[in-house]
């Protein structure tokens, strides 16, 4: 499995996401340092819907994710 995160998403407002808001590029860097995730994390180009960012795409499930934070990705990892 692979999680693609838009590296172009700007840091969202803190009220827009649950957890510490980060830009897509910083979130990707932070998640790459973790070894407890059951999928690889990679940066990608714009996935659209940047106002709900950071935005990600979980493959091969082809599931689009919005408002990503480290906390939200950890919850997602428990499901897979």
CORURFEN-V306569 format. One record per residue. RES is the residue in three letters. PSI is psi in whole degrees, 0 to 359 (NA if undefined). OMEGA is omega in radians with two decimals (999 if undefined). Layout:
RES,PSI,OMEGA  RES,PSI,OMEGA
This chain:
UNK,154,-3.13  UNK,139,3.05  UNK,116,3.09  UNK,132,3.14  UNK,130,3.14  UNK,119,-3.13  UNK,352,-3.10  UNK,350,3.14  UNK,134,3.10  UNK,165,3.09  UNK,123,-3.13  UNK,165,3.04  UNK,147,-3.06  UNK,332,-3.14  UNK,349,-3.11  UNK,341,-3.11  UNK,157,3.05  UNK,122,-3.07  UNK,184,-3.11  UNK,121,3.14  UNK,137,3.09  UNK,157,3.03  UNK,163,-3.14  UNK,319,-3.12  UNK,315,3.14  UNK,322,3.11  UNK,317,3.14  UNK,315,3.13  UNK,316,-3.13  UNK,318,-3.12  UNK,330,3.11  UNK,336,3.13  UNK,349,-3.13  UNK,141,3.14  UNK,359,-3.08  UNK,8,3.13  UNK,139,-3.12  UNK,9,3.12  UNK,161,3.09  UNK,153,3.14  UNK,131,-3.12  UNK,145,3.07  UNK,155,3.08  UNK,177,3.09  UNK,187,-3.07  UNK,134,3.09  UNK,4,-3.09  UNK,174,3.13  UNK,38,-3.08  UNK,336,3.13  UNK,340,3.11  UNK,15,-2.97  UNK,175,-0.14  UNK,145,-3.08  UNK,144,3.12  UNK,167,3.11  UNK,120,3.14  UNK,121,-3.13  UNK,147,0.08  UNK,3,-3.13  UNK,344,-3.14  UNK,42,-3.10  UNK,123,-3.14  UNK,136,-3.11  UNK,141,-3.12  UNK,156,3.06  UNK,42,-3.07  UNK,139,3.01  UNK,168,3.09  UNK,318,-3.14  UNK,316,-3.12  UNK,323,3.12  UNK,323,3.09  UNK,320,3.09  UNK,319,3.11  UNK,320,-3.12  UNK,328,3.11  UNK,331,3.13  UNK,336,-3.07  UNK,NA,999
